[in-house]
Structure formats: C-alpha cells, structure tokens
Amino acid sequence: MCGIVGWVDFELDLRQKHALARSMTDTLACRGPDDEGIWSDQHVMFGHRRLSVIDFQGGVQPMTAEADGRTVVALTFCGEVYNFRELREELVAHGHRFRSRSDTEVVLRGYLQWGEGVVDRLNGMFAFGIWDSHKDELLLVRDRMGVKPLYYYPTPNGILFGSEPKAILANHMVQRRVAADGLCEILDMVKTPEHAVFSGMRELRPGQLLRLNRTASTTRQYWSLQATEHIDDLDTTVRTVRDLLEDTVDRQLVSDVPLCTLLSGGLDSSVLTALAAKSLAASSSGPVRSFSVDFAGASERFEPDAVRAAPDAPFIRELAAHVGSSHTEVLLDSDRLIDPTVRAAVLRATDLPPAYWGDMWPSLYLLFEAVRQHSTVAVSGEAADELFGGYRWFRNPRAIAADTFPWLTSGSARYFGGLSLLDRGLLEKLDIHGYRAQRYSEALAEVPRLPGEDATERRMREITYLNLTRFMQTLLDRKDRMSMAVGLEVRVPFCDHRLMQYVFNTPWAMKSFDGREKSLLRAAAGDLLPKSIVERVKTPYPATQDPGYERALRASLAEVTADPTSPVLPLLDTERVRKLLDRRMGEVSLPYDRGGLEMALWLNTWLRDYGVTLDV
C-alpha cells in the first residue's frame, strides 16, 4: 500500500517545482515508509511513497514505460490488484515484456494494451494516476467500492491530486477554507460521494475515472451497482456466496510480507479468519496469525448495554482455538485514548475532526500500531454488515419506513450525536436537517431498481444501497486513515465487487430467510465456525467503559473553554457547555453519548492546527 500525489499544470514547467513536489509527497510518508520517488516532465509531476508488499525491488514508483528514449506513460499507483497474475499472463501473450513481479507494472502494461479500458479488468482496491505523454493527458482512477481514497483539486490550468487532502493542502495554491456545506459534512453522519469538505477540493467517486487534457476535464462512472434479476434458488445462492468468499480470500492472501487477520469474535471477522486458516493450511503456509483488541480490565468490569450483551474475549479465544490461529490480544489502556500525542496523530491522519464513534478512532490507531509491529498486511471484515444486512436498522420498521438515512433515525442516531454542545443559531443557519434531506433525496434517486419489484424488496434494495454508498464509506475511510497512519495495509474481502454485485441483487427474503441478521452469510460459512459464534448476535467494535475517559474529556473541554483564544468558542453554546461540565459523572454518558464532548474538542484542535477559515 502506498500514498500518491500529482500535479498537472499546462502553463508551468513543473520540472522547476521539485522542492514543492517533495513537500507534497512527504505529507504521505506514513502511508509509505519504505521508499519514495518523484517523476516529472514539463507539465506534470508525480510523487509516490511506498509500503512494500509485493516485489520489494521491482515495484519502485513512479513507474514509467519508454519508447525511443522518452517516457510515453508514467504511473503512480496505490493499492493491490488481486488478479494481477492472470492479467500478466494475458499481457505476456500480447507480447509485453516485464521487468518486475509487481502488480503495478501489470497496471502500467495493461494501460499500454487496453488504454483506460484496463480499469474494467482490475480486481482490487486501488487509486492511481497515469500520464500519457502522447496525448498530454492525465487519467485518475479509483476502485469500484472506494476502499482507497483519491482527492483532487482543479486549478485554472490543471489539477492537483493525492491520496489524502494533506498532500493537496501542502501546495500554496490551495486555501484552507470550509464553507457551510463542508461544515455540514463534518457535523452530520453523511458522507456525500465526491464531496471533500475543503472548498474547491473533490474526492473521486468509487468506480469513477477522470480524464484531463488541455481542452477539458471529464469524469466517467466506469462501474456502479446494477439491478439485475436474481434467478438462483436459495441453495445455489448460498453455494455461490461461499465460492466467491473462498476465491476472494485466496486472492487477498497474496503477500511477500507478514499477513494477519483482525478478529473480533463476531461472524464477519471469524468467517474471514476461518477461510484464511483453511487457505493457508492447503498451501502449507499456516497457521494464520490473528489479532484482537480490548481494553485492559474490560472483561472484569464488563456491564451489558443496549448493543453488547457479552464481552468479545471468550468468542475470540474460542475461534482462535477452533481454527488453530496464532493469536495475539492487544489490550489498550484507556488513558492513552486521550493522550495528546495519540490524538494529534489521529488528526494528522484524518485531516478532519474525527468526532463520530468517539474513542474508536484513537483505539483503532493504537490497535494498528500494535499490529504493525508484527505484520504489514491485515485482513478485515468491513462491509459485511452493509451487504448482508447486519445492522439493527435493517430490521427496525421505523428506520426502514423513515424518509431519511436509516442510521439517523430514532434508536440509531444516538450513536452519531455530536451536535449537543454547538450553538443553536449556528445549527439553524447551517440547516443540518435540510442538508441531510437534500443528500438523502440525491442518494435515493441513484438507486438502481427492477421493474415490478414488490414494495418490501424495493425498499430493502434502497436501504442496502444507502448503506453501501454512504454509511460504509465512512467505515472504509476510517480504516484506511488509521491503518495507513502506521504503515499497515488493510484488505477488505467483503468489498470484492463480484460479491457486492451478486449479494446486492439477492432478494431480501433470502438474506433474512431464517429470521435473523446476515442469514445468507451464516448459511454460506457457518460450517467453518463454532456454534456459539454462528448464533452470536451482532455487536459493535469495543468502546471503553472506563469512566476515567469521560473525566479526561471533560477536563480537556474545561481547559478549552477557559482559553479565550480557543477557535471553537464561537461555535459552542456556552451555557450548555457549562451545564455539562457541572453535572456529576454518570449523568451524561453511556459510551456512545459522548459525541458532543468529542465534537467540540476535535473541532477546536482541527481549527487551530490546520488554520482553517470557516465561510459560514
């Protein structure tokens, strides 16, 4: 995995901008700690930071192809192409000669053979930029499900792009301004495709490509979820899901560096760990290595709540023993979640206030930091809940019927509440609810549909689409930023586009045929797991139940409000803040009710450290 950056300007000689190019590239050092490279021609500059996973020596970037002594195509690539071996064989048959074993060169040679049509042949997670010297043209591409990020910023004579906003913000041409719609994106649990918060900046949409030349800049959706009739019976559907999962996991275990799985003891991660163990055993490459996370002392003081009936540890240990994994439990100290050094690292990784899910951002960062000491690649279970219908709002009649995003309805929205301490006048001016309604209407209009679908199937297709294209993107973004901040590559097999397309079109009646969440996934892979895990109810990522964490948040907010120079003060309802700080401990918070505290603190640090100007 890597970080990429680029700059095209048809009026400037970018060969004279090497220092600025290096500054932009260096912002992504955490994404690629193993190597760096810069390539430039008159009107184009590519930068690259590399995390070496396949072919350490041959995969150096930016990578170029030459003809008659000059570069004809240059590539800066981030990600993994899981079918690169098959594509390489096909390209060799077409007469291409390879200098490396890397998937990067397969993409480069694939472009030489098929042009932008190469994107239709790639199975993987990726974001890349290609400069075609013959056409004086830039091609930007993002993978189908948006696992890897790619941002861009149009300029009067070209474009800037990078894996993260920070690479673009490092260029003096870009002002750090955020308008009302950008602030709405931060404050509400809605991630709008193509929106990048900072004014003038865009994020390439999943499954989208962009072409830029001297005369025009155009985008094209090369892939999206399509509505197709599902003709398989239940037994065939279950078997097909199993086949796709086995093939996907097999492909995603390819690595020249240590690889592991992230294990929570839930269905999704247990299925992947069991499949990985089975695959590695078949190739005599086992055992699989697995990692889990919890808080020190959590099992001893565990208290059931509305979303977690039992601690994860017993299930994790049972699964690890069942598949024979080499397992490591990472135990976190809650005090580290409020550590200024850790929180500064989280903010540097996100470039935005990571308010929702509270302590999960720093805890994920600390987990990945621990995993990275042993492995360079990890396999994770993101996207299964969105695809197979694992969240409670898939089965909540009110959430299903609501005219908004289902996770923002009563009973679910409390997990994403971060507005409680903000100034009422500001919120009225921003019209958060109106903004949400507009984004919901836009999302609903995109949903592909089948003629004649009954009302239930039609609505569940809509709910699934909203989860896959809006909610899931927040999780993928969080996982990418926290993992790449420590140079760890995380792969997500459930995001395989073949699996996505197939299950998206599987009728809801099949996805819930036994009356439970994720019925189809249980049926497809339940034979690999202990009965206790097959029957376990969906539980979220662990949150700290240590009251000391809330005390630390309150103390930090008291310091912020006592400092008249704190940039967040004009955004806060000072009376509400005072009342919260005066309350006794325990009157405010379950673990998921700290959103207002988190939002105020993260906003303050972001506004201060990033020098952001709010145009609201």
C-alpha positions as a printed Julia matrix, in Angstrom:
616×3 Matrix{Float64}:
   0.0     0.0     0.0
   1.19    3.49   -0.73
   0.49    7.19   -0.95
   0.27    9.01   -4.28
   0.39   12.66   -5.26
   0.38   14.55   -8.53
   0.29   17.96  -10.16
  -0.57   18.87  -13.73
  -0.28   22.45  -14.99
  -0.32   23.17  -18.72
   1.19   26.64  -18.22
   4.0    25.9   -15.74
   7.25   23.98  -16.12
   6.86   21.64  -13.15
  10.43   20.4   -13.51
  11.31   23.6   -11.69
   8.98   22.81   -8.77
  10.88   19.88   -7.29
  11.0    21.25   -3.73
   7.24   21.8    -3.63
   6.67   18.39   -5.19
   8.75   16.8    -2.45
   6.85   18.7     0.25
   3.55   17.4    -1.1
   4.89   13.86   -1.33
   6.42   13.94    2.15
   3.0    14.58    3.72
   2.18   10.95    2.88
   5.3     9.43    4.44
   3.24    7.4     6.92
   1.39    5.69    4.08
   4.67    4.64    2.5
   7.56    4.38    4.94
   9.72    2.08    2.79
  10.58    4.17   -0.26
   9.83    7.4    -2.11
  10.06    8.67   -5.64
   9.31   11.72   -7.77
   8.97   11.84  -11.53
   8.36   14.96  -13.58
   8.03   16.18  -17.12
   7.36   19.69  -18.34
   3.71   19.93  -17.31
   3.35   17.02  -14.88
   4.76   15.83  -11.58
   4.07   12.51   -9.84
   5.11   11.68   -6.29
   4.99    8.35   -4.51
   5.52    6.96   -1.01
   5.78    3.18   -0.92
   4.8     0.49    1.54
   6.49   -2.58    0.06
   4.16   -5.59   -0.04
   4.9    -7.36   -3.34
   8.25   -7.39   -5.18
  10.38   -5.11   -2.98
  12.96   -4.35   -5.67
  10.85   -4.32   -8.83
   7.85   -2.3    -7.71
   9.6     1.06   -7.34
   7.45    4.07   -8.3
   6.54    6.27  -10.05
   6.87    3.65  -12.79
   7.4     4.53  -16.42
   7.32    2.96  -19.86
   9.71    4.25  -22.52
   9.86    4.25  -26.29
  12.55    5.8   -28.49
  14.39    7.1   -25.45
  11.48    9.04  -23.9
   8.77    8.32  -21.38
   5.46    7.56  -23.04
   3.46    6.6   -19.92
   4.08    7.25  -16.22
   2.13    5.72  -13.34
   1.77    6.45   -9.63
  -0.25    3.67   -8.01
  -1.7     2.92   -4.59
  -3.35   -0.37   -3.67
  -3.41   -4.0    -4.67
  -4.6    -5.76   -7.81
  -5.6    -9.26   -6.76
  -5.87  -10.74  -10.25
  -2.53   -9.36  -11.45
  -1.1   -12.81  -12.17
  -3.85  -13.69  -14.65
  -3.59  -10.27  -16.28
   0.18  -10.6   -16.51
  -0.17  -13.91  -18.38
  -2.63  -12.3   -20.78
  -0.31   -9.36  -21.39
   2.68  -11.64  -21.97
   0.58  -13.41  -24.61
   0.11  -10.0   -26.24
   3.88   -9.59  -26.41
   4.58   -7.44  -23.31
   7.87   -7.99  -21.51
   8.01   -7.39  -17.75
  10.86   -6.05  -15.63
   9.27   -6.91  -12.27
   6.84   -9.21  -10.45
   4.72   -6.29   -9.22
   1.04   -5.64   -9.78
   1.98   -2.02  -10.5
   3.7    -2.99  -13.73
   0.64   -5.03  -14.71
  -1.46   -1.86  -14.46
   1.12    0.08  -16.48
   1.36   -2.54  -19.23
  -2.4    -3.01  -19.11
  -2.86    0.67  -19.92
  -0.45    0.37  -22.85
  -2.52   -2.56  -24.16
  -6.1    -1.52  -23.4
  -5.98    2.2   -22.61
  -8.43    3.3   -19.94
 -10.27    0.02  -20.54
  -7.73   -1.57  -18.22
  -9.9    -0.46  -15.29
 -12.64   -2.9   -16.3
 -10.21   -5.8   -15.88
  -8.84   -4.99  -12.44
  -9.98   -6.8    -9.31
  -8.68   -5.0    -6.26
  -8.5    -1.88   -4.15
  -6.65    0.95   -5.8
  -6.25    4.59   -6.68
  -3.83    5.7    -9.37
  -2.79    8.39  -11.79
  -1.47    7.81  -15.32
   0.19   10.4   -17.52
   0.03    9.68  -21.25
   2.74   11.72  -22.99
   1.36   11.02  -26.46
  -1.96   12.61  -25.53
  -0.71   15.11  -22.95
  -3.44   13.64  -20.78
  -3.93   12.62  -17.14
  -6.08    9.67  -16.11
  -7.17    9.31  -12.46
  -8.91    6.1   -11.32
 -10.46    4.9    -8.06
 -11.53    1.33   -7.25
 -15.13    0.23   -7.55
 -16.09    0.28   -3.87
 -13.9     3.2    -2.77
 -11.6     1.23   -0.49
  -8.68    3.51   -1.34
  -9.17    7.3    -1.29
  -8.27    9.76   -4.03
  -8.74   13.55   -3.79
  -8.27   16.22   -6.42
  -8.35   19.99   -6.7
  -8.95   21.64  -10.11
  -6.74   24.67  -10.79
  -7.04   27.29  -13.54
  -4.52   25.43  -15.72
  -4.6    21.87  -14.45
  -5.14   19.8   -11.32
  -3.65   18.67   -8.02
  -4.35   15.2    -6.63
  -3.38   12.99   -3.71
  -4.3    10.05   -1.52
  -5.25   12.43    1.28
  -6.24   16.11    1.49
  -2.98   16.96    3.27
  -0.99   16.31    0.08
  -3.09   18.89   -1.78
  -3.14   21.34    1.13
   0.68   21.35    1.07
   0.55   23.28   -2.21
   0.46   27.07   -1.75
  -2.22   27.35   -4.45
  -4.81   25.84   -2.09
  -6.54   27.85    0.62
  -7.72   26.06    3.75
 -11.31   27.22    3.65
 -14.52   25.37    4.53
 -17.96   26.62    3.51
 -21.35   25.81    5.05
 -21.84   22.57    3.1
 -18.39   21.38    4.13
 -19.18   22.04    7.79
 -22.45   20.13    7.39
 -20.48   17.16    6.08
 -18.36   17.25    9.24
 -21.24   17.68   11.67
 -23.69   15.13   10.26
 -23.2    11.4     9.76
 -23.48   11.73    5.99
 -20.56   11.19    3.64
 -21.59   12.55    0.27
 -19.79   10.99   -2.71
 -17.32   13.41   -4.36
 -17.56   15.92   -1.5
 -14.22   16.61    0.2
 -15.19   19.27    2.83
 -12.43   21.75    1.89
 -13.67   24.36   -0.58
 -12.64   23.6    -4.15
 -11.48   20.08   -3.33
 -13.21   16.95   -4.6
 -12.96   13.23   -3.92
 -13.09   10.9    -6.89
 -16.2     8.78   -6.52
 -15.86    4.99   -6.12
 -15.88    3.38   -9.55
 -15.1     6.67  -11.25
 -12.31    7.88  -13.52
 -11.25   11.38  -14.5
  -9.52   12.46  -17.72
  -7.79   15.81  -18.02
  -6.14   17.33  -21.08
  -5.56   20.85  -22.37
  -9.12   21.28  -23.56
 -11.32   19.54  -20.99
 -11.72   17.67  -17.73
 -14.31   14.9   -17.71
 -15.4    12.18  -15.3
 -16.95    8.84  -16.16
 -18.54    6.19  -13.97
 -16.89    3.0   -15.19
 -18.63    0.8   -12.59
 -21.58    1.01  -10.22
 -24.01   -1.37   -8.6
 -26.63   -2.52  -11.08
 -30.08   -4.0   -10.53
 -30.37   -7.43  -12.13
 -32.87  -10.23  -11.72
 -31.71  -12.9    -9.27
 -32.57  -16.3   -10.77
 -30.7   -18.65   -8.39
 -32.58  -20.63   -5.75
 -31.52  -20.45   -2.09
 -29.16  -23.43   -2.17
 -27.42  -22.13   -5.29
 -27.2   -18.64   -3.79
 -25.61  -19.94   -0.59
 -23.11  -22.0    -2.59
 -22.27  -19.06   -4.85
 -21.62  -16.77   -1.89
 -19.31  -19.4    -0.38
 -17.43  -19.83   -3.68
 -16.98  -16.08   -4.07
 -15.76  -15.72   -0.48
 -13.25  -18.55   -0.84
 -11.9   -17.16   -4.1
 -11.71  -13.62   -2.73
  -9.89  -14.6     0.45
  -7.46  -16.8    -1.51
  -6.61  -13.86   -3.77
  -6.19  -11.43   -0.9
  -3.71  -13.61    0.99
  -1.01  -12.98   -1.62
   1.82  -11.05    0.04
   5.6   -11.0     0.3
   5.36   -9.63    3.88
   3.77  -10.92    7.12
  -0.03  -11.03    6.94
  -2.72  -11.4     9.62
  -6.45  -11.11   10.24
  -8.31   -8.74   12.56
 -10.54  -10.89   14.77
 -13.44   -9.59   16.88
 -15.2   -12.86   17.66
 -18.17  -11.79   15.54
 -19.45  -13.53   12.44
 -17.7   -11.42    9.78
 -14.13  -11.49   11.07
 -14.5   -15.11   12.19
 -15.57  -16.19    8.7
 -12.56  -14.46    7.15
 -10.14  -15.84    9.72
 -11.5   -19.37    9.24
 -11.3   -19.08    5.45
  -7.76  -17.69    5.69
  -6.74  -20.54    8.0
  -8.21  -23.06    5.56
  -6.47  -21.5     2.57
  -3.09  -21.2     4.26
  -3.28  -24.78    5.52
  -3.99  -26.01    1.99
  -0.81  -24.3     0.75
   1.21  -25.37    3.82
   1.65  -21.68    4.7
  -0.17  -21.65    8.03
  -1.07  -21.06   10.7
  -2.94  -17.85   10.18
  -1.98  -15.05   12.54
  -4.82  -13.07   14.15
  -5.16  -10.0    16.37
  -7.95   -8.7    18.58
  -8.4    -5.58   20.67
  -9.92   -4.8    24.04
  -9.32   -2.51   26.98
  -7.27   -3.55   29.97
  -9.6    -4.78   32.71
 -12.67   -4.62   30.44
 -13.65   -8.26   30.94
 -13.58   -7.9    34.72
 -15.75   -4.77   34.82
 -17.91   -5.54   31.77
 -21.52   -4.39   32.0
 -24.05   -5.36   29.32
 -25.63   -2.46   27.46
 -28.13   -1.92   24.66
 -25.75   -3.16   21.94
 -23.37   -5.54   23.71
 -24.64   -8.48   25.74
 -21.28  -10.15   26.39
 -17.58   -9.35   26.08
 -15.73  -10.34   22.91
 -12.8   -12.17   24.5
 -14.4   -15.61   25.09
 -15.64  -15.77   21.47
 -12.28  -14.63   20.12
 -10.41  -17.29   22.06
 -12.85  -19.99   21.01
 -12.49  -19.11   17.32
  -8.7   -18.88   17.55
  -8.56  -22.33   19.11
 -11.08  -23.7    16.6
  -9.02  -22.7    13.54
  -5.61  -23.0    15.21
  -4.59  -19.39   14.67
  -1.54  -17.82   16.23
  -3.46  -15.21   18.17
  -2.45  -12.0    19.94
  -4.74   -9.99   22.21
  -3.94   -6.27   22.13
  -5.01   -4.69   25.42
  -5.28   -0.91   25.42
  -5.04    1.45   28.35
  -7.98    3.89   28.27
  -5.66    6.68   29.39
  -3.88    6.5    26.03
  -7.1     7.38   24.2
  -6.83   10.94   25.49
  -3.04   11.14   25.12
  -2.32   14.38   23.17
   0.32   12.6    21.08
  -2.12    9.9    20.02
  -4.9    12.36   19.27
  -2.53   14.54   17.27
  -1.56   11.5    15.19
  -5.24   10.7    14.59
  -5.96   14.23   13.42
  -2.92   14.27   11.12
  -4.18   11.06    9.58
  -7.76   12.25    9.02
  -7.29   15.93    8.09
 -10.8    16.42    9.53
 -12.38   16.3    13.01
 -12.98   12.54   13.64
 -15.84   13.09   16.06
 -18.17   10.14   15.49
 -17.55    6.87   17.29
 -15.58    8.84   19.88
 -12.79    6.73   21.3
 -12.83    4.31   18.36
 -10.51    6.47   16.26
  -7.63    6.56   18.75
  -8.25    2.95   19.78
  -8.09    1.8    16.14
  -4.89    3.78   15.71
  -3.36    2.12   18.78
  -4.51   -1.33   17.65
  -2.96   -0.87   14.23
   0.22    0.48   15.78
   0.49   -2.74   17.8
  -0.36   -4.99   14.83
   2.22   -3.23   12.65
   4.99   -4.46   14.94
   4.28   -7.98   13.68
   2.5    -7.7    10.32
   2.44   -5.39    7.31
  -0.9    -6.59    5.9
  -4.16   -7.29    7.76
  -7.47   -8.72    6.55
 -10.62   -7.1     7.99
 -14.37   -7.72    7.94
 -15.68   -4.29    6.9
 -18.72   -4.17    4.56
 -20.39   -7.44    5.6
 -22.99   -5.67    7.73
 -23.87   -3.25    4.94
 -24.02   -6.0     2.31
 -25.76   -8.81    4.21
 -27.97   -6.64    6.45
 -26.28   -6.88    9.82
 -27.23   -3.59   11.46
 -30.28   -3.22   13.65
 -31.79   -0.6    11.37
 -32.2    -3.28    8.67
 -34.83   -4.86   10.93
 -36.31   -1.78   12.59
 -39.67   -1.0    10.91
 -39.44    2.7    11.84
 -35.95    3.03   10.39
 -36.97    1.22    7.23
 -40.03    3.43    6.73
 -38.32    6.71    7.64
 -37.75    9.31    4.96
 -34.05    9.67    5.8
 -30.87    7.65    6.22
 -31.84    4.7     8.45
 -28.87    5.09   10.81
 -30.04    8.62   11.62
 -33.48    7.61   12.87
 -34.64    7.3    16.46
 -32.84    4.49   18.25
 -29.81    4.62   15.95
 -29.0     8.32   15.73
 -27.82    8.45   19.34
 -24.61    6.73   18.25
 -23.85    9.66   15.95
 -24.97   12.61   18.06
 -22.31   15.29   18.06
 -24.34   18.48   17.94
 -25.43   18.81   21.56
 -22.89   21.49   22.54
 -22.99   23.55   19.36
 -24.58   26.98   19.15
 -28.28   26.78   18.21
 -28.01   29.82   15.97
 -25.16   28.2    14.03
 -27.13   24.99   13.55
 -30.18   26.93   12.33
 -28.02   28.86    9.91
 -26.45   25.67    8.56
 -29.86   23.93    8.38
 -28.4    20.5     9.09
 -31.77   18.78    8.68
 -32.37   20.45    5.32
 -28.9    19.49    4.16
 -29.48   15.88    5.24
 -32.83   15.79    3.44
 -31.23   17.03    0.24
 -28.44   14.44    0.4
 -30.94   11.68    1.15
 -33.06   12.66   -1.83
 -29.98   12.63   -4.1
 -28.92    9.21   -2.82
 -32.38    7.73   -3.26
 -32.55    8.97   -6.84
 -29.39    6.97   -7.66
 -30.72    3.6    -6.53
 -30.97    1.1    -9.4
 -34.3    -0.7    -9.43
 -36.02   -3.61  -11.11
 -39.43   -3.19  -12.77
 -42.14   -4.95  -10.84
 -40.29   -5.33   -7.55
 -42.69   -5.57   -4.63
 -42.64   -2.77   -2.07
 -40.6    -4.66    0.54
 -37.88   -5.75   -1.87
 -37.73   -2.3    -3.41
 -37.3    -0.61   -0.04
 -34.7    -3.09    1.2
 -32.74   -2.58   -2.02
 -32.8     1.15   -1.25
 -31.69    0.59    2.36
 -28.83   -1.64    1.21
 -27.73    0.86   -1.43
 -27.72    3.7     1.11
 -25.59    1.61    3.45
 -23.12    0.6     0.75
 -22.67    4.01   -0.83
 -22.99    6.33    2.19
 -22.55    4.59    5.54
 -19.91    2.05    4.5
 -17.74    4.8     3.03
 -17.27    6.32    6.48
 -16.02    2.99    7.83
 -13.67    2.39    4.91
 -12.28    5.9     5.27
 -11.72    5.45    8.99
  -9.99    2.09    8.49
  -7.79    3.43    5.69
  -6.65    6.53    7.61
  -5.96    4.8    10.93
  -4.13    1.88    9.33
  -2.07    3.9     6.86
  -1.08    6.29    9.64
   1.15    3.49   10.92
   2.04    1.95    7.55
  -0.34   -1.03    7.8
  -2.23   -2.26    4.74
  -5.77   -3.45    5.49
  -7.61   -5.59    2.96
 -11.4    -5.96    2.94
 -12.55   -9.14    1.14
 -16.26   -8.35    1.56
 -15.7    -5.37   -0.78
 -14.91   -7.63   -3.72
 -17.05   -6.15   -6.47
 -18.25   -9.54   -7.73
 -19.57  -10.41   -4.27
 -21.07   -6.95   -3.91
 -22.96   -7.13   -7.18
 -24.24  -10.65   -6.54
 -25.46  -10.14   -2.97
 -26.86   -6.67   -3.72
 -29.26   -8.36   -6.12
 -30.11  -11.27   -3.83
 -33.71  -10.8    -2.61
 -34.12   -9.65    0.97
 -36.21  -12.75    1.64
 -33.07  -14.82    1.04
 -30.82  -12.54    3.08
 -33.13  -12.98    6.07
 -34.56  -16.43    5.35
 -34.08  -17.72    8.91
 -35.42  -14.56   10.54
 -32.0   -13.34   11.68
 -29.46  -10.8    10.56
 -26.98  -11.95    7.89
 -28.8   -15.25    7.31
 -27.11  -15.74    3.96
 -23.59  -15.3     5.33
 -24.29  -17.69    8.21
 -25.55  -20.3     5.78
 -22.61  -19.84    3.43
 -19.84  -20.15    6.01
 -21.38  -21.35    9.27
 -19.84  -24.81    8.91
 -16.41  -23.22    9.44
 -17.27  -21.81   12.87
 -18.14  -22.87   16.41
 -21.86  -22.9    17.1
 -21.54  -20.09   19.66
 -20.23  -17.69   17.02
 -22.75  -18.76   14.38
 -25.52  -17.91   16.84
 -23.92  -14.76   18.27
 -25.86  -11.5    17.86
 -24.15   -8.63   16.04
 -22.02   -6.49   18.39
 -20.07   -3.33   17.53
 -16.38   -2.54   17.82
 -15.46   -2.31   21.53
 -15.74    1.05   23.25
 -14.2     1.85   26.59
 -16.45    1.69   29.63
 -13.81    3.35   31.79
 -15.36    6.47   33.43
 -11.88    7.97   33.51
 -12.12    8.57   29.77
 -15.13   10.82   30.17
 -13.47   12.65   33.04
 -10.47   13.34   30.82
 -12.73   14.65   28.03
 -14.49   16.98   30.46
 -11.19   18.25   31.82
  -9.95   18.95   28.3
 -13.13   20.83   27.4
 -12.85   22.88   30.6
  -9.36   23.95   29.51
 -10.61   24.84   26.03
 -13.45   26.99   27.31
 -11.16   28.72   29.81
  -8.86   29.85   26.99
 -10.37   32.89   25.2
  -8.24   32.18   22.11
  -9.77   28.73   21.53
 -11.05   28.84   17.94
 -14.06   26.62   18.65
 -15.63   29.01   21.18
 -17.75   30.94   18.63
 -19.29   27.62   17.55
 -20.32   26.47   21.03
 -23.4    27.03   23.16
 -21.52   28.19   26.26
 -24.5    27.68   28.59
 -24.9    24.06   27.51
 -21.17   23.5    27.93
 -21.29   24.95   31.45
 -24.21   22.75   32.44
 -22.48   19.65   31.11
 -19.27   20.4    32.97
 -21.24   21.0    36.18
 -23.01   17.64   36.06
 -21.9    14.77   38.18
 -20.15   11.89   36.49
 -22.54    9.28   35.15
 -25.35   11.72   34.37
 -24.19   12.16   30.79
 -22.76    9.15   29.27
 -23.02    5.72   28.07
 -20.01    5.12   25.81
 -21.96    6.32   22.76
 -23.33    9.51   24.33
 -20.07   11.46   24.39
 -20.49   12.86   20.9
 -20.88   16.48   21.98
 -17.67   16.4    24.02
 -15.75   14.7    21.24
 -17.04   17.05   18.56
 -16.15   20.21   20.48
 -12.63   19.01   21.27
 -11.81   17.71   17.81
 -13.2    20.84   16.14
 -11.05   23.04   18.34
  -7.85   21.12   17.59
  -8.61   20.97   13.87
  -9.36   24.68   13.54
  -6.2    25.53   15.47
  -3.73   23.07   13.93
  -4.95   23.29   10.33
  -5.52   27.04   10.26
  -8.96   26.59    8.73
 -11.15   29.57    7.78
 -14.88   28.87    8.08
 -17.02   30.66    5.49
 -20.34   30.28    7.3
